[in-house]
Amino acid sequence: METLYMETTKKEPEETSSEIIRLLKKHGLTKFLYDYEDGDIAGCIFTLRISNKDVPIKLPIRWQALWERARSGKTRYIKDEQQAKRVAWRQVLRWVESQLSLIELEMVDTGEVFLPYMMVSKKKTLYQHMVENDMRLIESGG
């Protein structure tokens, strides 16, 4: 049995998402929306000002993968879906913190970090679009 990064967190998704908002406000946040599923926060879509344009970004909060891992007996502290959600949100927070640190150090640009998560349609990120199109930016005609 393994202990996952942030597995023992007690912070609720709402609290963690507030922390993410505070961090992003320092980096051009113009909008922040929640996706809800069965009354729980399931994800977030936000808009950042990048190169003088408002760019919509959707971060994946795929807590189900953690829950499946826990259900198969591979984790020590995840005993229910709510804990899986807490852990997933905390891990995303830590990822955002790390990426924003690289931006602050001018090691990367904001667009570089968030590029795969930029929305290319109402429901799809650039990464999802590319996966569906055999990793091509432009859909192949046929």
Backbone torsions as a table, in degrees:
resi	resn	phi	psi	omega
1	MET	NA	136.0	-178.3
2	GLU	-110.6	157.9	172.6
3	THR	-105.8	120.7	-179.4
4	LEU	-81.9	155.7	175.9
5	TYR	-56.2	127.4	177.9
6	MET	70.6	14.7	-172.6
7	GLU	-63.8	-25.0	-176.5
8	THR	-95.4	8.4	-176.2
9	THR	-58.3	146.7	174.9
10	LYS	-110.4	-3.6	-177.3
11	LYS	-72.1	129.3	179.4
12	GLU	-75.6	154.6	179.1
13	PRO	-53.4	-38.1	-180.0
14	GLU	-61.7	-41.2	178.9
15	GLU	-67.5	-43.4	179.8
16	THR	-65.7	-41.7	179.8
17	SER	-64.0	-33.4	175.4
18	SER	-63.3	-37.6	176.9
19	GLU	-65.6	-40.5	178.4
20	ILE	-62.3	-43.2	179.0
21	ILE	-59.5	-46.7	179.9
22	ARG	-58.1	-41.3	179.3
23	LEU	-66.5	-45.9	-176.6
24	LEU	-68.8	-27.5	178.5
25	LYS	-59.1	-30.7	179.4
26	LYS	-76.6	-8.6	-174.5
27	HIS	-125.7	32.9	171.9
28	GLY	92.4	19.2	178.3
29	LEU	-62.6	129.3	176.9
30	THR	-117.6	-24.0	177.5
31	LYS	-149.2	153.8	175.4
32	PHE	-147.5	125.1	-179.9
33	LEU	-126.4	149.1	175.8
34	TYR	-103.5	144.5	166.4
35	ASP	-98.7	131.8	178.7
36	TYR	-112.8	146.4	177.5
37	GLU	-140.3	119.3	-178.5
38	ASP	52.6	38.1	177.3
39	GLY	83.3	-4.2	179.8
40	ASP	-109.2	149.6	174.7
41	ILE	-64.7	123.9	-177.3
42	ALA	-111.1	-12.1	-178.6
43	GLY	176.6	-178.3	-180.0
44	CYS	-145.4	146.3	173.4
45	ILE	-125.6	131.4	179.5
46	PHE	-140.0	164.7	179.5
47	THR	-118.4	128.9	176.0
48	LEU	-114.5	147.4	174.9
49	ARG	-84.3	110.9	-178.8
50	ILE	-128.3	123.8	-179.1
51	SER	51.6	45.2	178.5
52	ASN	63.0	24.1	176.1
53	LYS	-131.8	144.2	174.5
54	ASP	-81.8	116.9	-175.0
55	VAL	-113.3	120.7	178.2
56	PRO	-78.0	137.1	-176.1
57	ILE	-132.4	137.2	178.5
58	LYS	-122.0	114.4	178.8
59	LEU	-91.4	133.5	177.7
60	PRO	-77.6	133.6	172.9
61	ILE	-121.2	78.6	-172.2
62	ARG	-92.5	68.9	-177.7
63	TRP	-63.7	-23.4	-177.3
64	GLN	-59.9	-33.8	178.6
65	ALA	-63.7	-39.1	177.3
66	LEU	-67.5	-41.0	-178.8
67	TRP	-64.7	-41.1	177.7
68	GLU	-62.6	-41.6	178.0
69	ARG	-61.1	-43.4	179.8
70	ALA	-66.1	-43.1	-179.2
71	ARG	-63.0	-26.5	178.4
72	SER	-86.8	7.1	175.0
73	GLY	81.0	19.1	-175.6
74	LYS	-94.8	-4.7	179.8
75	THR	-121.5	158.5	-175.4
76	ARG	-90.7	-39.9	-168.9
77	TYR	-114.6	-9.6	179.0
78	ILE	-85.1	107.2	-175.7
79	LYS	-111.0	-10.2	179.6
80	ASP	-153.3	169.6	-178.1
81	GLU	-61.3	-36.3	-178.6
82	GLN	-62.8	-39.2	177.4
83	GLN	-67.6	-37.4	176.8
84	ALA	-60.9	-40.5	178.2
85	LYS	-65.4	-43.7	178.9
86	ARG	-58.6	-47.0	-177.8
87	VAL	-64.3	-44.5	-179.6
88	ALA	-59.4	-46.5	179.6
89	TRP	-62.8	-41.3	179.8
90	ARG	-64.9	-39.0	178.8
91	GLN	-65.1	-39.7	177.2
92	VAL	-64.9	-41.4	176.4
93	LEU	-55.7	-48.4	-178.3
94	ARG	-63.5	-36.5	176.7
95	TRP	-63.6	-46.0	179.5
96	VAL	-61.1	-45.4	178.0
97	GLU	-56.3	-46.4	-178.5
98	SER	-63.4	-44.7	-179.7
99	GLN	-65.5	-41.1	179.4
100	LEU	-65.8	-32.1	175.8
101	SER	-63.8	-43.1	177.5
102	LEU	-63.0	-37.3	177.9
103	ILE	-65.3	-46.0	-179.8
104	GLU	-60.8	-34.3	179.0
105	LEU	-81.7	0.0	-179.3
106	GLU	59.8	30.4	175.2
107	MET	-82.7	-26.5	177.7
108	VAL	-143.6	164.0	173.9
109	ASP	-96.1	157.0	179.2
110	THR	-56.0	-44.0	179.9
111	GLY	-61.2	-36.3	178.9
112	GLU	-62.3	-42.7	-176.1
113	VAL	-68.1	-45.4	-172.2
114	PHE	-96.1	1.6	-175.8
115	LEU	-50.4	-49.1	-177.7
116	PRO	-63.8	-21.7	-175.7
117	TYR	-98.2	0.2	177.8
118	MET	-67.4	137.2	-177.9
119	MET	-78.7	129.3	176.5
120	VAL	-107.4	-9.1	173.4
121	SER	-153.4	-177.5	-176.9
122	LYS	-63.4	-24.5	-175.9
123	LYS	-125.5	-4.0	-172.1
124	LYS	-120.5	139.2	171.4
125	THR	-88.7	167.5	177.0
126	LEU	-58.3	-44.1	179.7
127	TYR	-59.9	-47.3	179.5
128	GLN	-60.1	-40.9	178.2
129	HIS	-60.3	-45.4	-178.1
130	MET	-66.7	-38.9	177.4
131	VAL	-60.5	-44.3	-179.3
132	GLU	-68.4	-18.0	-177.2
133	ASN	-117.5	37.0	175.3
134	ASP	54.1	40.9	177.5
135	MET	62.2	30.0	175.4
136	ARG	-109.0	143.6	176.6
137	LEU	-70.3	-37.3	-177.3
138	ILE	-105.7	132.8	178.0
139	GLU	-64.3	136.7	179.3
140	SER	-78.1	135.7	178.6
141	GLY	-79.1	161.6	-178.1
142	GLY	-155.8	NA	NA
